[in-house]
């Protein structure tokens, strides 16, 4: 099945500019995103990459970029074995709410194989994204990421 979506919402005690910085600065993403460094010039139509140990692991094209409000791009996982007619799409929506920010992550154009119904893994967008966003939330609210988790 195609065209599935995964949506994850959270509330973070931070300002929109700090959240935007954390989403778009490679030195920060490395801290909370499984060691992945994001890079782009943040212009619509430009490339965006996530790299680990100097090798691109995910990449895409910026679809929409409104600083401190919305960031949307296509998403291709380099090791993806699925045959797709089009890449998946990731969107971060930032909504200020007084002294907090609501962050909504939407990952679209998924296959059923992109969802892994197990609680002992970070595989599957439904398992990976909550870990990443929780780590981001902890970093912004406390200055520290979550301790490494061992799944056994």
PASEBA-1860 file (N, C-alpha, C; in nm, 3 decimals):
! residues 152
1> XXXXXXXX> 0.084/-0.119/0.000/0.000/0.000/0.000/0.088/0.125/0.000 ~ 0.049/0.226/-0.072/0.124/0.351/-0.078/0.041/0.466/-0.025 ~ 0.104/0.581/-0.020/0.039/0.704/0.024/-0.002/0.703/0.171 ~ 0.066/0.627/0.252/0.046/0.633/0.396/0.122/0.754/0.449 ~ 0.077/0.804/0.563/0.145/0.917/0.629/0.171/0.882/0.774 ~ 0.277/0.939/0.827/0.306/0.931/0.969/0.310/1.073/1.022 ~ 0.234/1.100/1.127/0.228/1.233/1.187/0.268/1.222/1.333 ~ 0.353/1.314/1.376/0.398/1.317/1.516/0.396/1.462/1.562
9> XXXXXXXX> 0.328/1.486/1.673/0.320/1.621/1.728/0.378/1.622/1.869 ~ 0.444/1.733/1.901/0.493/1.752/2.036/0.495/1.900/2.068 ~ 0.507/1.930/2.195/0.513/2.067/2.242/0.647/2.085/2.310 ~ 0.718/2.192/2.273/0.854/2.213/2.321/0.862/2.351/2.386 ~ 0.920/2.355/2.506/0.940/2.482/2.576/1.063/2.551/2.515 ~ 1.040/2.620/2.404/1.145/2.692/2.333/1.081/2.799/2.246 ~ 1.165/2.876/2.182/1.118/2.979/2.089/1.128/2.928/1.945 ~ 1.044/2.979/1.855/1.048/2.933/1.716/1.186/2.946/1.652
17> XXXXXXXX> 1.260/3.054/1.680/1.392/3.070/1.619/1.491/2.964/1.668 ~ 1.481/2.925/1.793/1.570/2.821/1.846/1.536/2.685/1.786 ~ 1.409/2.656/1.771/1.368/2.531/1.709/1.413/2.528/1.563 ~ 1.392/2.637/1.492/1.435/2.645/1.351/1.585/2.620/1.340 ~ 1.662/2.684/1.427/1.807/2.666/1.428/1.842/2.518/1.449 ~ 1.772/2.453/1.541/1.800/2.312/1.570/1.763/2.221/1.453 ~ 1.663/2.259/1.376/1.623/2.178/1.260/1.714/2.198/1.139 ~ 1.781/2.313/1.131/1.852/2.349/1.007/2.003/2.364/1.021
25> XXXXXXXX> 2.058/2.347/1.139/2.202/2.360/1.159/2.265/2.224/1.186 ~ 2.357/2.185/1.099/2.419/2.052/1.105/2.487/2.019/1.236 ~ 2.552/2.117/1.298/2.620/2.089/1.425/2.520/2.053/1.534 ~ 2.397/2.102/1.521/2.294/2.070/1.619/2.227/1.938/1.584 ~ 2.194/1.915/1.457/2.125/1.790/1.421/2.210/1.669/1.455 ~ 2.342/1.682/1.446/2.430/1.569/1.481/2.408/1.524/1.625 ~ 2.368/1.616/1.711/2.350/1.584/1.854/2.225/1.500/1.880 ~ 2.117/1.525/1.805/1.990/1.458/1.837/1.941/1.363/1.729
33> XXXXXXXX> 2.000/1.364/1.609/1.948/1.291/1.494/2.040/1.174/1.457 ~ 2.063/1.085/1.551/2.146/0.966/1.527/2.279/1.001/1.462 ~ 2.338/1.117/1.498/2.467/1.157/1.444/2.462/1.213/1.303 ~ 2.343/1.244/1.252/2.327/1.294/1.116/2.340/1.447/1.110 ~ 2.420/1.494/1.017/2.441/1.637/0.997/2.364/1.683/0.874 ~ 2.275/1.780/0.895/2.196/1.833/0.783/2.273/1.946/0.715 ~ 2.257/1.955/0.582/2.319/2.063/0.506/2.228/2.105/0.392 ~ 2.215/2.235/0.374/2.139/2.293/0.262/2.162/2.443/0.262
41> XXXXXXXX> 2.123/2.508/0.153/2.124/2.655/0.153/1.984/2.707/0.183 ~ 1.888/2.618/0.203/1.751/2.647/0.246/1.673/2.732/0.147 ~ 1.703/2.715/0.021/1.627/2.779/-0.085/1.537/2.674/-0.150 ~ 1.412/2.710/-0.177/1.321/2.615/-0.242/1.382/2.569/-0.374 ~ 1.380/2.438/-0.396/1.440/2.377/-0.515/1.582/2.330/-0.494 ~ 1.643/2.367/-0.381/1.780/2.327/-0.351/1.785/2.190/-0.285 ~ 1.902/2.132/-0.286/1.924/2.001/-0.224/1.938/2.015/-0.073 ~ 1.893/1.913/-0.003/1.915/1.899/0.140/1.973/1.759/0.161
49> XXXXXXXX> 2.075/1.749/0.247/2.135/1.619/0.275/2.151/1.599/0.425 ~ 2.145/1.473/0.466/2.183/1.432/0.601/2.301/1.338/0.581 ~ 2.410/1.363/0.653/2.531/1.281/0.639/2.574/1.227/0.775 ~ 2.627/1.106/0.774/2.688/1.045/0.893/2.828/1.003/0.855 ~ 2.922/1.041/0.936/3.063/1.008/0.911/3.105/1.050/0.770 ~ 3.056/1.165/0.725/3.094/1.218/0.595/3.025/1.156/0.475 ~ 2.936/1.060/0.497/2.864/0.996/0.386/2.716/1.030/0.391 ~ 2.661/1.069/0.277/2.518/1.104/0.270/2.435/0.979/0.295
57> XXXXXXXX> 2.341/0.989/0.389/2.253/0.875/0.420/2.109/0.904/0.379 ~ 2.072/1.032/0.372/1.939/1.074/0.329/1.955/1.203/0.251 ~ 1.868/1.223/0.151/1.876/1.346/0.073/1.740/1.379/0.014 ~ 1.727/1.502/-0.033/1.603/1.544/-0.095/1.614/1.682/-0.154 ~ 1.498/1.737/-0.188/1.488/1.869/-0.248/1.393/1.954/-0.164 ~ 1.434/2.075/-0.133/1.351/2.167/-0.055/1.227/2.204/-0.136 ~ 1.109/2.178/-0.078/0.983/2.211/-0.142/0.927/2.344/-0.091 ~ 0.940/2.366/0.039/0.890/2.490/0.100/0.978/2.522/0.219
65> XXXXXXXX> 1.016/2.648/0.229/1.101/2.691/0.339/1.061/2.831/0.383 ~ 0.991/2.837/0.495/0.951/2.964/0.555/1.012/2.963/0.695 ~ 1.125/3.031/0.714/1.194/3.025/0.843/1.101/3.045/0.962 ~ 1.122/2.959/1.060/1.049/2.959/1.187/0.902/2.924/1.173 ~ 0.860/2.872/1.055/0.720/2.835/1.033/0.704/2.696/0.971 ~ 0.768/2.674/0.854/0.748/2.547/0.783/0.873/2.512/0.702 ~ 0.906/2.385/0.707/1.016/2.332/0.627/0.967/2.200/0.569 ~ 0.969/2.190/0.436/0.921/2.069/0.369/1.019/2.031/0.260
73> XXXXXXXX> 1.050/1.901/0.252/1.141/1.853/0.148/1.113/1.708/0.115 ~ 1.154/1.669/-0.006/1.145/1.528/-0.041/1.249/1.454/0.042 ~ 1.228/1.323/0.057/1.317/1.244/0.143/1.348/1.112/0.072 ~ 1.474/1.088/0.052/1.520/0.960/-0.001/1.623/0.904/0.093 ~ 1.598/0.784/0.142/1.692/0.711/0.227/1.781/0.630/0.134 ~ 1.911/0.654/0.140/2.005/0.594/0.047/1.995/0.441/0.044 ~ 1.974/0.380/0.159/1.969/0.232/0.167/1.830/0.174/0.144 ~ 1.734/0.257/0.104/1.598/0.211/0.079/1.596/0.112/-0.038
81> XXXXXXXX> 1.539/-0.004/-0.016/1.530/-0.108/-0.120/1.397/-0.101/-0.195 ~ 1.304/-0.022/-0.144/1.171/-0.013/-0.208/1.181/0.060/-0.342 ~ 1.100/0.016/-0.435/1.091/0.083/-0.565/0.977/0.182/-0.555 ~ 1.011/0.311/-0.563/0.912/0.417/-0.545/0.898/0.498/-0.673 ~ 0.777/0.536/-0.704/0.752/0.625/-0.818/0.797/0.767/-0.787 ~ 0.792/0.803/-0.659/0.834/0.935/-0.614/0.888/0.922/-0.472 ~ 0.974/1.015/-0.433/1.029/1.006/-0.297/0.922/1.037/-0.192 ~ 0.952/1.003/-0.069/0.863/1.042/0.040/0.883/1.191/0.065
89> XXXXXXXX> 0.800/1.246/0.150/0.805/1.390/0.176/0.795/1.414/0.327 ~ 0.884/1.498/0.377/0.886/1.533/0.519/0.851/1.680/0.534 ~ 0.765/1.711/0.631/0.728/1.849/0.659/0.735/1.872/0.810 ~ 0.801/1.980/0.848/0.804/2.026/0.987/0.721/2.154/0.991 ~ 0.619/2.157/1.077/0.537/2.276/1.095/0.560/2.327/1.236 ~ 0.597/2.453/1.246/0.627/2.518/1.374/0.516/2.618/1.404 ~ 0.449/2.599/1.518/0.341/2.690/1.556/0.369/2.747/1.694 ~ 0.401/2.877/1.703/0.421/2.940/1.834/0.292/2.937/1.915
97> XXXXXXXX> 0.306/2.908/2.043/0.191/2.905/2.133/0.234/2.965/2.267 ~ 0.245/3.096/2.271/0.292/3.162/2.393/0.439/3.132/2.414 ~ 0.471/3.071/2.527/0.611/3.043/2.561/0.656/2.906/2.513 ~ 0.570/2.836/2.440/0.607/2.706/2.385/0.584/2.706/2.235 ~ 0.629/2.599/2.173/0.610/2.581/2.029/0.553/2.442/2.006 ~ 0.452/2.436/1.921/0.400/2.307/1.878/0.475/2.269/1.751 ~ 0.537/2.152/1.753/0.607/2.101/1.636/0.529/1.982/1.582 ~ 0.491/1.991/1.457/0.423/1.881/1.389/0.515/1.830/1.279
105> XXXXXXXX> 0.543/1.701/1.282/0.620/1.635/1.178/0.523/1.550/1.097 ~ 0.528/1.566/0.965/0.444/1.486/0.876/0.536/1.419/0.775 ~ 0.531/1.286/0.767/0.610/1.212/0.668/0.510/1.140/0.579 ~ 0.508/1.179/0.450/0.405/1.133/0.355/0.462/1.045/0.245 ~ 0.371/0.986/0.169/0.402/0.898/0.056/0.476/0.772/0.101 ~ 0.433/0.720/0.214/0.498/0.601/0.269/0.432/0.474/0.218 ~ 0.510/0.368/0.220/0.460/0.232/0.193/0.430/0.168/0.328 ~ 0.351/0.065/0.329/0.325/-0.007/0.454/0.455/-0.064/0.510
113> XXXXXXXX> 0.552/-0.095/0.425/0.681/-0.147/0.472/0.765/-0.040/0.543 ~ 0.727/0.088/0.531/0.798/0.196/0.601/0.757/0.205/0.747 ~ 0.651/0.135/0.783/0.600/0.133/0.920/0.634/-0.003/0.980 ~ 0.708/-0.001/1.091/0.751/-0.125/1.156/0.679/-0.136/1.289 ~ 0.590/-0.234/1.299/0.507/-0.251/1.419/0.580/-0.334/1.524 ~ 0.690/-0.280/1.573/0.766/-0.342/1.683/0.811/-0.231/1.776 ~ 0.823/-0.262/1.904/0.866/-0.161/2.000/1.011/-0.180/2.044 ~ 1.082/-0.268/1.977/1.221/-0.297/2.015/1.320/-0.251/1.908
121> XXXXXXXX> 1.283/-0.147/1.832/1.367/-0.103/1.722/1.343/0.045/1.693 ~ 1.441/0.107/1.626/1.423/0.241/1.573/1.395/0.234/1.424 ~ 1.384/0.113/1.370/1.352/0.095/1.228/1.207/0.136/1.204 ~ 1.182/0.184/1.086/1.047/0.232/1.052/1.033/0.377/1.092 ~ 0.971/0.456/1.005/0.955/0.598/1.036/0.875/0.619/1.163 ~ 0.783/0.528/1.194/0.701/0.539/1.314/0.780/0.515/1.441 ~ 0.897/0.453/1.432/0.982/0.431/1.549/1.099/0.530/1.552 ~ 1.155/0.562/1.436/1.269/0.652/1.430/1.235/0.797/1.462
129> XXXXXXXX> 1.127/0.848/1.400/1.093/0.989/1.421/1.061/1.022/1.567 ~ 0.983/0.943/1.640/0.960/0.979/1.781/1.088/0.984/1.863 ~ 1.183/0.896/1.835/1.311/0.898/1.906/1.387/1.026/1.874 ~ 1.390/1.063/1.747/1.461/1.184/1.704/1.396/1.309/1.763 ~ 1.265/1.320/1.751/1.195/1.440/1.800/1.201/1.448/1.952 ~ 1.194/1.336/2.021/1.208/1.336/2.167/1.346/1.384/2.208 ~ 1.447/1.340/2.135/1.584/1.382/2.161/1.601/1.533/2.136 ~ 1.539/1.582/2.028/1.540/1.725/1.996/1.474/1.805/2.109
137> XXXXXXXX> 1.359/1.759/2.153/1.286/1.826/2.261/1.372/1.833/2.388 ~ 1.435/1.723/2.424/1.520/1.721/2.544/1.637/1.817/2.529 ~ 1.699/1.818/2.411/1.812/1.908/2.388/1.771/2.054/2.403 ~ 1.659/2.091/2.343/1.615/2.231/2.350/1.570/2.271/2.490 ~ 1.508/2.179/2.563/1.456/2.213/2.695/1.558/2.203/2.807 ~ 1.656/2.114/2.792/1.752/2.093/2.901/1.896/2.122/2.864 ~ 1.924/2.131/2.735/2.063/2.148/2.690/2.135/2.016/2.672 ~ 2.065/1.906/2.703/2.124/1.773/2.691/2.032/1.682/2.609
145> XXXXXXXX> 2.093/1.590/2.535/2.014/1.489/2.466/1.981/1.378/2.564 ~ 1.894/1.289/2.521/1.862/1.172/2.602/1.984/1.081/2.609 ~ 1.997/1.002/2.715/2.108/0.906/2.718/2.090/0.802/2.607 ~ 2.199/0.747/2.556/2.186/0.644/2.452/2.099/0.529/2.502 ~ 2.018/0.477/2.411/1.928/0.368/2.444/1.980/0.241/2.379 ~ 1.983/0.136/2.458/2.021/0.005/2.404/1.895/-0.078/2.390 ~ 1.868/-0.119/2.268/1.751/-0.203/2.243/1.800/-0.346/2.234 ~ 1.748/-0.428/2.325/1.793/-0.568/2.324/1.677/-0.664/2.314
END
